[in-house]
């Protein structure tokens, strides 16, 4: 009552009474009991504190009042003072040796946790000074430092750190892995907390770890440092702070990626610049796919990042992959005009060769990719138009083999050597004909002075190649030759004596044979082995009969020293004759039959061979 009604004099009298009673010799003295509680479960010491009578409280303690007695709910006076946010009373209790670890509140909170949640920095400081355990986590696993930072109580957090609180603090994370407070702050996108922890000396490099029994999903094994994580989430302030406080800018995760790879992949421009500007960054690090940061920038079409890397590492664009290709080669092969233009703009070497067996240049690759626009831009950028492949082929040879008439024109416009021959002696026209590229043949014949009669090492002209390799459009290509070169020598043989007609006949190319016969070629010319279209072994002579049947004028006569039918040698006793229908050179025995050839205006009987006699009498179905 004396305390409740603020009568300090009365309290003093009671305290004196207790002191006197304790020293009395008889047992009849009444001794005041300071542990008694009122209806509100308050002791006299607690009542003195809550009414601000701290001097009286000190006297009560001196007279034996208990400072650590718990209330019915388990709380001590220290807990109650903190919950009432009564810093003065809490500090008083601490100064008078209140036990800071004696018990917890009914919610399981320690005095330190309670002081943090009630935002009492002076009390926190006093508790830490007196050795409060700063590692005890609450029922949700949050350590005191995290509680302070979560509530934006940086002054209290600083107090904890000043008293030696562990700023790293490993604890369970996603999937049961082990993580630090820094991992958690970054993962929760709390840059303020992350920066505080970094400045407080936490571990800035360790990745998350598996739990004690290997717990944890991908996060436990991805090997990503805090710098990787912050770079991934675009946390610019956290990245800058990490770099300032010694984070390893070259740390590689489980996939071999450095933070710069991650930042580029996620297109975080400011972070990319921060990382590239770091004096210790290594821009030649490769991930498990063999990609450098520059390769990563090119893959994600991040030209600004690529340009920034080149300023720091001028040779980055010339780095090659496991196939020997640099970035220009890859961009050209992928017909990636945007990347090609960028690389040209940063002075990439447009004549660099792939470091493999083929040793192709970017121009060769552009032709193979069939990209006219890339071909044009490479030529404008200084690509050498006459560079050769290992088979001594120019870009024109490569274009001629594909259906790339426009690119053939572009190369001719830019001065490609159309006279160049490859290791087999083929010029571009040989190859265009060989692959049946009608459009390319037209360009080569009409836009250049290419030698259409040139022989390759097999002794074949483009026309012989047409007979040997002719496709479905061979007849159209043949007509184009004659359109451009009406005097083309159709009967000129190759090294083995084959004419274009004989080659086409041996390949069974009926359309080409008909076109050649219509153009007036000799029919019976023998090759070096004595083979001609009359004696070449085929399953049926149907094509030969139809070719003979379609003759509309007398063909040129063949010449030689032997009969084309029986091979008898001509001499004094064996005279030369000609079949007036097919023009073959024959002996008397092989040309005994005579018949008028009305379609040639030969109305009197003339000598013909047996085959032509059958054709003239029975028609082309013989």
Legacy VTK file of the C-alpha trace (Angstrom):
# vtk DataFile Version 3.0
C-alpha trace
ASCII
DATASET POLYDATA
POINTS 622 float
0.000 0.000 0.000
2.828 2.391 0.899
4.410 1.906 -2.518
1.113 2.018 -4.406
0.183 5.338 -2.779
3.706 6.698 -3.109
4.624 6.992 0.571
8.382 6.475 0.557
8.645 7.414 4.253
6.308 4.618 5.200
8.315 2.216 3.025
11.483 3.316 4.819
9.859 2.624 8.208
8.855 -0.865 7.068
12.351 -1.552 5.772
13.813 -0.411 9.130
11.317 -2.616 10.920
12.500 -5.635 8.930
16.144 -4.823 9.603
15.485 -4.450 13.335
13.427 -7.606 13.451
16.168 -9.587 11.848
18.589 -8.468 14.577
16.150 -8.932 17.480
16.926 -11.584 20.122
13.351 -12.721 20.622
11.187 -14.473 18.072
8.132 -12.325 18.656
9.011 -9.708 16.029
6.906 -9.504 12.846
9.198 -9.693 9.777
7.812 -8.164 6.549
7.701 -10.692 3.632
8.746 -8.955 0.377
7.873 -12.024 -1.743
4.157 -11.640 -1.159
2.125 -10.821 -4.279
-1.015 -8.787 -4.613
-4.116 -9.723 -6.560
-2.374 -8.612 -9.752
0.461 -11.083 -9.102
2.831 -8.215 -8.384
5.615 -8.276 -5.802
6.543 -5.161 -3.871
9.743 -4.933 -5.919
7.797 -5.030 -9.165
5.351 -2.429 -7.870
8.249 -0.153 -6.905
9.720 -0.460 -10.393
6.427 0.166 -12.243
5.777 3.287 -10.137
9.253 4.614 -10.827
10.453 4.278 -7.255
13.854 2.916 -8.188
15.518 4.128 -4.979
12.945 2.200 -2.975
13.488 -0.770 -5.315
17.181 -0.668 -4.541
16.392 -0.583 -0.835
14.025 -3.521 -1.261
16.750 -5.499 -2.957
19.098 -4.584 -0.147
16.533 -5.866 2.283
16.272 -9.242 0.575
13.628 -8.802 -2.127
14.082 -11.499 -4.813
15.003 -10.095 -8.246
14.538 -13.311 -10.259
11.331 -14.746 -8.795
9.004 -15.690 -11.683
5.384 -14.685 -11.831
2.639 -17.259 -12.198
3.036 -17.127 -16.002
6.755 -17.800 -15.735
7.892 -14.272 -16.483
10.518 -12.503 -14.426
10.603 -8.815 -13.580
13.152 -8.386 -16.374
10.754 -9.868 -18.930
7.958 -7.658 -17.652
10.079 -4.505 -17.742
11.068 -5.212 -21.339
7.503 -6.010 -22.399
6.352 -2.737 -20.811
9.141 -1.079 -22.847
10.404 0.286 -19.531
14.066 0.640 -20.387
14.897 2.366 -17.103
13.531 -0.511 -15.028
15.075 -3.127 -17.280
18.462 -1.449 -16.984
17.986 -1.172 -13.222
17.347 -4.895 -12.981
20.344 -5.699 -15.151
22.557 -3.433 -13.063
21.400 -5.332 -10.000
22.358 -8.699 -11.510
19.021 -9.911 -12.790
19.583 -13.313 -14.382
19.423 -12.858 -18.171
19.191 -16.575 -18.960
17.018 -17.787 -16.096
13.866 -18.454 -18.085
11.819 -17.555 -21.128
8.406 -16.035 -21.587
5.389 -18.229 -22.176
6.033 -17.650 -25.913
9.527 -19.047 -25.509
11.334 -15.725 -25.932
14.593 -14.912 -24.218
15.180 -11.507 -22.670
17.352 -10.582 -25.672
14.689 -11.575 -28.196
12.117 -9.685 -26.146
14.274 -6.555 -26.049
14.737 -6.693 -29.829
11.041 -7.182 -30.577
10.221 -4.258 -28.242
12.868 -2.103 -29.916
14.946 -1.297 -26.820
18.513 -0.654 -28.058
19.901 0.309 -24.622
18.530 -2.852 -23.064
19.935 -4.945 -25.919
23.329 -3.338 -25.357
23.163 -4.044 -21.621
22.113 -7.645 -22.212
24.950 -8.219 -24.679
27.424 -6.581 -22.316
26.364 -9.056 -19.646
26.869 -12.028 -21.952
23.427 -12.776 -23.327
23.552 -15.667 -25.824
23.249 -14.008 -29.251
22.952 -17.290 -31.150
19.661 -18.526 -29.674
17.012 -18.707 -32.411
13.309 -18.154 -31.862
10.645 -20.790 -32.476
10.797 -20.007 -36.227
14.538 -20.480 -36.380
15.350 -16.769 -36.588
18.500 -15.681 -34.716
18.490 -12.328 -32.855
20.409 -10.551 -35.625
17.822 -11.565 -38.231
14.981 -10.423 -35.926
16.561 -6.989 -35.685
17.228 -6.687 -39.400
13.792 -8.011 -40.323
12.277 -5.168 -38.289
14.647 -2.617 -39.859
16.308 -2.053 -36.463
19.768 -1.382 -37.820
20.922 0.318 -34.594
20.108 -2.815 -32.607
21.663 -5.009 -35.304
24.817 -2.899 -35.116
24.867 -3.342 -31.342
24.651 -7.108 -31.747
27.482 -7.143 -34.278
29.600 -4.853 -32.083
29.264 -7.373 -29.305
30.501 -10.186 -31.547
27.286 -11.579 -32.972
27.958 -13.993 -35.887
26.915 -12.103 -39.026
27.253 -15.264 -41.138
25.069 -17.554 -39.027
24.507 -20.842 -40.866
20.999 -22.213 -40.454
18.505 -24.465 -42.304
17.329 -23.126 -45.663
15.218 -24.295 -48.633
14.766 -28.058 -48.747
16.832 -28.538 -45.609
20.062 -27.153 -47.049
22.376 -24.987 -44.955
22.460 -21.276 -45.762
23.802 -18.066 -44.256
21.812 -14.967 -43.365
23.289 -13.345 -46.480
21.889 -16.084 -48.732
18.533 -15.586 -47.069
18.563 -11.807 -47.420
19.438 -12.007 -51.116
16.857 -14.728 -51.707
14.190 -12.551 -50.059
15.310 -9.587 -52.180
16.226 -7.608 -49.047
19.195 -5.582 -50.246
19.355 -3.367 -47.160
19.795 -6.394 -44.924
22.237 -7.992 -47.343
24.420 -4.881 -47.424
24.350 -4.602 -43.626
25.518 -8.203 -43.271
28.263 -7.700 -45.838
29.524 -4.562 -44.091
29.391 -6.469 -40.802
31.952 -8.971 -42.018
29.823 -11.978 -42.925
31.060 -14.751 -45.230
30.659 -13.252 -48.719
31.825 -16.220 -50.798
30.417 -19.518 -49.555
27.560 -21.100 -51.524
24.733 -22.936 -49.808
25.634 -26.398 -48.544
23.767 -29.709 -48.155
22.310 -30.383 -44.704
23.984 -32.682 -42.149
22.455 -35.737 -43.826
22.744 -34.467 -47.383
19.418 -32.615 -47.307
18.660 -29.977 -49.885
17.508 -29.752 -53.470
19.204 -27.910 -56.308
20.062 -24.943 -54.072
22.302 -27.130 -51.920
24.442 -28.178 -54.860
24.339 -25.351 -57.408
27.553 -23.848 -56.007
26.262 -20.295 -56.421
28.005 -17.720 -54.262
26.160 -14.658 -52.896
27.564 -12.711 -55.857
25.970 -15.206 -58.276
22.632 -14.905 -56.464
22.642 -11.111 -56.307
23.671 -10.948 -59.970
20.836 -13.295 -60.899
18.192 -11.243 -59.067
19.476 -7.901 -60.337
20.397 -6.571 -56.878
22.747 -3.771 -57.877
23.454 -2.406 -54.389
24.166 -5.864 -53.015
26.533 -6.623 -55.895
28.393 -3.355 -55.407
28.666 -3.979 -51.676
29.897 -7.544 -52.224
32.593 -6.336 -54.588
33.675 -3.608 -52.166
34.055 -6.132 -49.365
36.117 -8.687 -51.230
33.669 -11.126 -52.799
35.390 -13.375 -55.343
34.421 -11.923 -58.715
35.698 -15.063 -60.471
33.913 -17.695 -58.359
32.429 -20.466 -60.528
29.278 -22.395 -59.692
28.542 -26.066 -60.320
27.982 -25.294 -64.020
31.262 -23.420 -64.254
29.542 -20.049 -64.556
31.088 -16.960 -63.010
28.873 -14.105 -61.724
29.428 -12.287 -65.039
27.878 -15.234 -66.934
24.829 -15.081 -64.668
24.444 -11.306 -64.958
24.675 -11.455 -68.756
22.199 -14.338 -68.955
19.717 -12.270 -66.947
20.392 -9.042 -68.884
21.278 -6.900 -65.829
23.198 -4.063 -67.513
24.345 -2.166 -64.410
25.596 -5.323 -62.706
27.389 -6.400 -65.875
29.213 -3.071 -65.925
30.081 -3.329 -62.222
31.570 -6.784 -62.722
33.472 -5.940 -65.909
34.937 -2.872 -64.201
36.376 -4.959 -61.368
40.185 -5.005 -61.617
40.473 -8.739 -60.877
37.818 -10.094 -63.233
38.927 -12.851 -65.608
36.992 -12.610 -68.855
38.412 -15.832 -70.280
36.666 -18.136 -67.800
34.589 -20.835 -69.501
31.537 -22.594 -68.138
30.919 -26.307 -68.590
29.566 -25.630 -72.094
32.852 -23.942 -72.944
31.288 -20.481 -73.082
33.245 -17.396 -72.085
31.430 -14.250 -70.881
31.753 -12.872 -74.417
30.184 -16.033 -75.834
27.401 -15.709 -73.299
26.824 -12.099 -74.370
26.672 -13.107 -78.027
24.324 -16.006 -77.274
21.919 -13.681 -75.469
22.396 -10.970 -78.126
23.617 -8.564 -75.460
25.725 -6.347 -77.689
26.369 -3.751 -74.976
27.858 -6.383 -72.707
29.893 -7.812 -75.569
31.221 -4.370 -76.445
32.131 -3.673 -72.820
33.999 -6.988 -72.652
35.901 -6.158 -75.838
37.009 -2.824 -74.389
38.493 -4.708 -71.460
39.613 -7.794 -73.416
40.194 -6.857 -77.091
40.930 -10.453 -78.117
37.707 -11.860 -76.696
35.976 -12.004 -80.085
38.712 -14.245 -81.472
38.366 -16.913 -78.791
37.377 -20.247 -80.324
35.054 -23.012 -79.187
35.798 -26.734 -79.126
35.114 -26.858 -82.869
37.686 -24.172 -83.611
35.075 -21.507 -84.397
35.227 -17.929 -83.196
32.118 -15.837 -82.647
31.975 -14.519 -86.201
32.098 -18.072 -87.542
29.258 -19.145 -85.248
27.166 -16.076 -86.096
27.663 -16.619 -89.837
26.806 -20.314 -89.631
23.648 -19.426 -87.726
22.732 -16.713 -90.286
22.627 -14.318 -87.322
22.927 -11.054 -89.233
22.527 -8.935 -86.085
25.530 -10.562 -84.432
27.518 -10.471 -87.662
26.927 -6.730 -88.019
27.887 -6.177 -84.393
31.117 -8.150 -84.764
31.958 -6.284 -87.947
31.330 -3.005 -86.107
33.845 -3.954 -83.396
36.480 -4.797 -86.008
36.324 -8.586 -85.794
38.669 -10.231 -88.300
36.463 -11.015 -91.309
39.146 -13.242 -92.830
39.870 -15.451 -89.813
39.704 -19.147 -90.598
38.008 -21.842 -88.557
40.676 -23.750 -86.647
39.708 -27.195 -87.896
40.557 -29.454 -90.806
38.479 -27.483 -93.341
39.964 -24.041 -92.456
37.023 -22.117 -93.950
36.774 -18.311 -93.843
33.647 -16.407 -92.745
32.865 -15.785 -96.437
33.008 -19.508 -97.193
30.695 -20.154 -94.231
28.286 -17.429 -95.339
28.043 -19.024 -98.786
27.474 -22.444 -97.246
24.744 -20.917 -95.079
23.189 -19.382 -98.200
22.938 -15.900 -96.662
23.196 -13.241 -99.347
23.010 -10.348 -96.870
25.867 -11.732 -94.783
27.940 -12.344 -97.916
27.390 -8.727 -98.979
28.263 -7.327 -95.537
31.395 -9.431 -95.220
32.574 -8.242 -98.617
31.844 -4.633 -97.653
33.842 -5.179 -94.460
36.886 -6.356 -96.392
36.474 -10.114 -96.700
38.859 -11.475 -99.349
36.709 -12.801 -102.168
39.320 -15.177 -103.618
40.394 -17.024 -100.460
40.635 -20.774 -101.127
39.446 -23.781 -99.149
41.789 -26.712 -98.537
40.380 -28.182 -101.780
41.417 -24.961 -103.565
37.848 -23.853 -104.053
36.786 -20.200 -103.990
33.521 -18.939 -102.562
32.210 -19.075 -106.156
32.903 -22.814 -106.305
30.946 -23.256 -103.067
28.040 -21.133 -104.272
27.961 -22.904 -107.633
27.313 -26.245 -105.935
24.229 -24.912 -104.144
21.139 -23.233 -105.510
22.595 -19.770 -104.904
22.373 -17.872 -108.177
22.085 -14.480 -106.452
25.181 -15.111 -104.354
27.040 -16.165 -107.510
26.097 -12.783 -108.991
27.229 -10.942 -105.847
30.599 -12.696 -105.914
31.063 -11.928 -109.610
30.174 -8.281 -108.949
32.875 -8.196 -106.307
35.627 -9.522 -108.531
35.811 -13.202 -107.695
38.230 -15.102 -109.931
35.856 -17.095 -112.137
38.813 -18.730 -113.901
40.003 -20.413 -110.694
40.001 -24.208 -110.676
39.966 -26.522 -107.658
42.201 -29.494 -106.900
40.286 -31.553 -109.477
40.652 -28.903 -112.156
36.979 -27.930 -111.974
35.909 -24.351 -112.442
32.660 -23.073 -110.964
30.738 -24.022 -114.137
31.830 -27.655 -113.857
30.405 -27.774 -110.318
27.191 -25.916 -111.132
26.504 -28.392 -113.954
27.501 -31.384 -111.814
24.910 -30.430 -109.171
22.207 -29.485 -111.672
22.070 -25.785 -110.676
20.342 -24.228 -113.684
20.188 -20.731 -112.165
23.874 -20.782 -111.328
24.763 -21.964 -114.843
22.765 -19.070 -116.302
24.574 -16.530 -114.097
28.005 -17.957 -114.899
27.354 -18.059 -118.650
25.715 -14.631 -118.881
27.503 -12.574 -116.204
31.077 -13.757 -116.655
33.497 -14.897 -119.319
34.036 -18.265 -117.682
35.595 -20.888 -119.956
32.678 -23.197 -120.742
34.963 -25.556 -122.688
37.664 -25.889 -120.013
38.807 -29.419 -119.228
39.234 -30.633 -115.667
41.820 -33.194 -114.556
39.550 -36.003 -115.756
39.646 -34.422 -119.190
35.990 -33.373 -119.071
34.457 -30.066 -120.036
31.307 -28.795 -118.298
29.347 -30.379 -121.172
30.883 -33.796 -120.504
30.097 -33.327 -116.801
26.490 -32.647 -117.824
26.369 -35.935 -119.723
27.923 -37.841 -116.825
26.095 -36.286 -113.854
23.006 -34.786 -115.493
19.892 -34.543 -113.330
16.234 -34.098 -114.320
16.949 -30.593 -115.589
19.967 -31.633 -117.682
18.127 -30.952 -120.955
17.281 -27.411 -119.809
20.931 -26.802 -118.884
21.987 -28.148 -122.297
19.572 -25.790 -124.077
20.968 -22.903 -121.989
24.509 -23.754 -123.112
23.481 -23.651 -126.761
21.456 -20.484 -126.210
24.549 -18.747 -124.846
27.043 -20.557 -127.105
25.337 -21.701 -130.355
28.653 -23.026 -131.726
29.484 -25.167 -128.709
31.524 -28.211 -129.891
29.110 -30.987 -128.971
31.173 -33.769 -130.527
34.411 -32.937 -128.717
35.428 -36.023 -126.714
36.750 -36.237 -123.173
40.006 -37.966 -122.246
38.381 -41.363 -122.724
36.876 -40.435 -126.070
33.317 -40.030 -124.776
31.076 -37.390 -126.294
28.320 -35.770 -124.255
25.778 -37.885 -126.198
27.532 -41.153 -125.366
27.862 -40.194 -121.684
24.187 -39.237 -121.464
23.190 -42.441 -123.284
25.250 -44.609 -120.933
23.520 -42.904 -117.985
20.093 -43.464 -119.563
19.262 -39.741 -119.580
16.669 -39.840 -122.371
15.654 -36.172 -122.235
19.253 -35.005 -122.511
19.953 -37.470 -125.325
16.972 -36.178 -127.301
18.082 -32.563 -126.801
21.607 -33.415 -127.984
20.362 -35.306 -131.059
18.013 -32.447 -131.959
21.035 -30.139 -131.879
22.776 -32.121 -134.643
25.429 -34.039 -132.704
27.142 -37.016 -134.324
25.480 -40.259 -133.271
28.000 -42.987 -133.904
31.232 -41.638 -132.422
33.323 -44.345 -130.713
35.169 -43.776 -127.466
38.679 -45.072 -126.815
37.299 -48.529 -126.041
35.299 -48.616 -129.286
31.988 -48.104 -127.471
29.226 -46.011 -129.047
25.492 -45.668 -128.561
24.864 -48.483 -131.049
26.904 -51.157 -129.287
26.687 -50.044 -125.656
25.099 -52.863 -123.682
21.690 -51.835 -122.353
18.628 -53.821 -121.331
16.623 -52.475 -124.269
17.423 -50.547 -127.418
14.217 -48.547 -127.096
16.028 -45.233 -126.448
18.387 -45.762 -129.403
15.482 -46.488 -131.760
13.616 -43.371 -130.626
16.690 -41.197 -131.052
17.168 -42.512 -134.594
13.479 -42.112 -135.350
13.511 -38.454 -134.315
16.305 -37.500 -136.746
14.919 -34.787 -139.011
17.993 -34.115 -141.119
21.002 -36.065 -142.244
23.573 -35.969 -139.417
27.288 -35.252 -139.953
29.251 -38.246 -141.203
31.676 -40.009 -138.904
35.203 -40.836 -139.976
37.804 -43.390 -138.981
39.875 -46.370 -140.091
37.523 -49.154 -138.976
33.944 -50.127 -139.573
31.769 -48.857 -136.678
29.693 -52.019 -136.783
32.082 -54.954 -137.341
35.370 -53.078 -136.700
36.870 -54.359 -139.987
39.879 -52.282 -141.010
39.508 -50.305 -144.210
41.984 -50.881 -146.992
42.287 -51.554 -150.714
39.776 -54.385 -150.602
37.514 -52.926 -147.935
36.017 -49.603 -148.930
34.409 -46.989 -146.700
30.682 -46.385 -146.794
28.341 -44.344 -144.619
24.890 -45.012 -143.305
22.972 -42.113 -144.819
20.567 -42.135 -141.867
22.825 -42.172 -138.786
26.107 -41.048 -140.428
28.171 -43.975 -139.146
31.242 -45.170 -141.061
30.619 -48.743 -142.280
32.072 -51.421 -144.537
30.197 -52.858 -147.532
28.918 -55.860 -145.541
27.396 -53.692 -142.862
25.631 -51.339 -145.268
24.138 -53.613 -147.914
20.558 -52.507 -147.302
19.137 -49.573 -149.207
15.987 -47.580 -148.649
14.712 -44.107 -149.556
14.806 -41.653 -146.620
11.811 -39.453 -147.340
12.243 -37.242 -144.240
15.711 -36.275 -145.534
14.317 -35.678 -149.048
16.334 -38.685 -150.242
13.744 -40.222 -152.546
16.080 -42.786 -154.148
17.283 -45.795 -152.164
20.504 -45.065 -150.228
22.800 -47.200 -148.074
21.758 -47.621 -144.436
22.866 -49.868 -141.564
20.693 -52.709 -140.320
19.478 -50.795 -137.261
18.475 -47.726 -139.264
16.757 -49.952 -141.860
14.611 -51.406 -139.067
13.865 -47.932 -137.688
12.930 -46.594 -141.117
10.689 -49.547 -141.911
9.168 -50.261 -138.498
9.475 -46.876 -136.744
10.828 -45.989 -133.318
9.089 -48.932 -131.658
11.444 -51.451 -133.245
LINES 1 623
622 0 1 2 3 4 5 6 7 8 9 10 11 12 13 14 15 16 17 18 19 20 21 22 23 24 25 26 27 28 29 30 31 32 33 34 35 36 37 38 39 40 41 42 43 44 45 46 47 48 49 50 51 52 53 54 55 56 57 58 59 60 61 62 63 64 65 66 67 68 69 70 71 72 73 74 75 76 77 78 79 80 81 82 83 84 85 86 87 88 89 90 91 92 93 94 95 96 97 98 99 100 101 102 103 104 105 106 107 108 109 110 111 112 113 114 115 116 117 118 119 120 121 122 123 124 125 126 127 128 129 130 131 132 133 134 135 136 137 138 139 140 141 142 143 144 145 146 147 148 149 150 151 152 153 154 155 156 157 158 159 160 161 162 163 164 165 166 167 168 169 170 171 172 173 174 175 176 177 178 179 180 181 182 183 184 185 186 187 188 189 190 191 192 193 194 195 196 197 198 199 200 201 202 203 204 205 206 207 208 209 210 211 212 213 214 215 216 217 218 219 220 221 222 223 224 225 226 227 228 229 230 231 232 233 234 235 236 237 238 239 240 241 242 243 244 245 246 247 248 249 250 251 252 253 254 255 256 257 258 259 260 261 262 263 264 265 266 267 268 269 270 271 272 273 274 275 276 277 278 279 280 281 282 283 284 285 286 287 288 289 290 291 292 293 294 295 296 297 298 299 300 301 302 303 304 305 306 307 308 309 310 311 312 313 314 315 316 317 318 319 320 321 322 323 324 325 326 327 328 329 330 331 332 333 334 335 336 337 338 339 340 341 342 343 344 345 346 347 348 349 350 351 352 353 354 355 356 357 358 359 360 361 362 363 364 365 366 367 368 369 370 371 372 373 374 375 376 377 378 379 380 381 382 383 384 385 386 387 388 389 390 391 392 393 394 395 396 397 398 399 400 401 402 403 404 405 406 407 408 409 410 411 412 413 414 415 416 417 418 419 420 421 422 423 424 425 426 427 428 429 430 431 432 433 434 435 436 437 438 439 440 441 442 443 444 445 446 447 448 449 450 451 452 453 454 455 456 457 458 459 460 461 462 463 464 465 466 467 468 469 470 471 472 473 474 475 476 477 478 479 480 481 482 483 484 485 486 487 488 489 490 491 492 493 494 495 496 497 498 499 500 501 502 503 504 505 506 507 508 509 510 511 512 513 514 515 516 517 518 519 520 521 522 523 524 525 526 527 528 529 530 531 532 533 534 535 536 537 538 539 540 541 542 543 544 545 546 547 548 549 550 551 552 553 554 555 556 557 558 559 560 561 562 563 564 565 566 567 568 569 570 571 572 573 574 575 576 577 578 579 580 581 582 583 584 585 586 587 588 589 590 591 592 593 594 595 596 597 598 599 600 601 602 603 604 605 606 607 608 609 610 611 612 613 614 615 616 617 618 619 620 621
